Amino acid sequence: MPAEHVEELFQEAGWIRETPNWQKEKFTIMFENSTWAFTMWDQDRMIAMVRVISDQVMAANIMDLVVSKDYRGRGIGRKLVQLCVQKLPHGDWFAHTSSDNFSFYRKCGFEVKDLSEHGTCAYYGYIQARLDGHRG
């Protein structure tokens, strides 16, 4: 993953300001060390990304989900979350985020357990497993 594309999205989201040259490799390494990662592109511009850390059996954490401001409101973020959950549909998913994003994660099927300024949104795969008839 070219580090400059990740850095550009993170800057646009306000997550970082300026990264020293000696630290830029972290934007590539974080993808290499993630369990799953999905990106969306418009020609040669990365417009969205998500990365996940997981044991690939029971639980997964959405570490970063960001969509370029120019592309928000088009269902791209929701599609990225769907792609993630499909990798572990009956596992438990977590996304630690700010309260600004709670309604987004609710729309994606997550529960919001903590209504403070920051909290963890959770998607419990056992609920979906019951709906799918896998558990009684």
N, C-alpha and C positions, 0 to 999 in steps of 0.2 A: 504494500500500500504506500503510494507516494505521500510522504509526511506533509508536504505543503498543502495537499487537499484537506487533510484532517485539520491541520492548524487553521486554515482559512474558515472552515465551518465553526470551529471552536471560538475563533475571534468574533465571528458574526453573532454567535449566540451569547457573547459576553462572558464566556467561561475563562478566557485567558486574554491577556493584553499583548505582550510581545515576548516571544520565547527566545532566549539566548541561543546562538548557533550550536553550542555544545550540547544543548538539551533537545534539539529538534528530532533526534533519532527516536525519542520516546513515542512519537506519533506513529512510527512504523512498528516499534517493538510491542506496543500495547495491542496491536492487531495480531501479531505473531503469537502472543501469549494468551489470547482470548480463545475460548472454546468455539464460539461461532461469531461471525460478523457478516453483516449485509450492508451493501452500499447501493445507492441509486445515482445514476448519472444522467446528465443532459449534455450530450456530445462529450466533450473532454472535461466537463465541470462536474465534480461530485456535489450533488445537491442534498443528499441525506445519508445518514449512516446510523447503525446501531451495532453495539458489540455486547457479547454475553460471556459471563464466566459461569461454568456449570460443572457438576460431577457427572453429567450426562445420564443420570439414573433417576434421581429424586428431586433435585433442586437446581434452579438457575437464577442468576441475577443479571438484570439489564443494567449494564454499567454506564453506557452513554447512548443516548438517542437524541439526534439533532437533525432538524430539517432546515434548509436555507429559508430565510424570511420570504424570498420571492416565490417559494413553492408551498408554503404552509396553507392549510385549509383545503387541500386537494386529496386527503386520505393517504398521503405517503407515509406519515408516521404510523398510522393504524396498520397499514400494509406491512411495514417493517416489524411491528409487534406480532402480527399474525404469523409472519415467517418464522419469528423466534419461537413462538408457542408451538408451532407445528413440529419443531425439532424435539420437543419433550412435552407432548400434549397432556399427559397425565401426571406430569411433575408439578412441583410448586414453583411458581415464578415470583420474583420480587423486584421492585424498582424503587430505590430510595430517591426521592425527588422533592421538589418544593411544592407547596400547596397550590401554586399556579397551575400545576400539571395534574392535579387530582382528577378533575373532570375528564381530561383526556384518557387517563388510565381506566377510569370507570367505564367509559365508552368501549374500551378494549376488553372489558370483562374482569378487570381487577377490582378488588375490594380495597377501600382505604381504611386502615385500622387506626391511624393516628391523625387527628384533625388539627394538630398544631402547625406551626409554620413549615416544618419539614416532617416528612413521614415516609412510611414504607407502604407502597401499594402492593397487594398480593393477589396472585391468581393461583387458586388451589386446584391442581389437576385432578384430585380425587372427586371433586364436584363434577367435572366434565366426564370423568370415567363413569360415574353413576348415571349421568345422562346418556352416555353411550352404551349403557348396559353391562359394563365390565365389573361393577361392584354393586353389591346389594345394599 
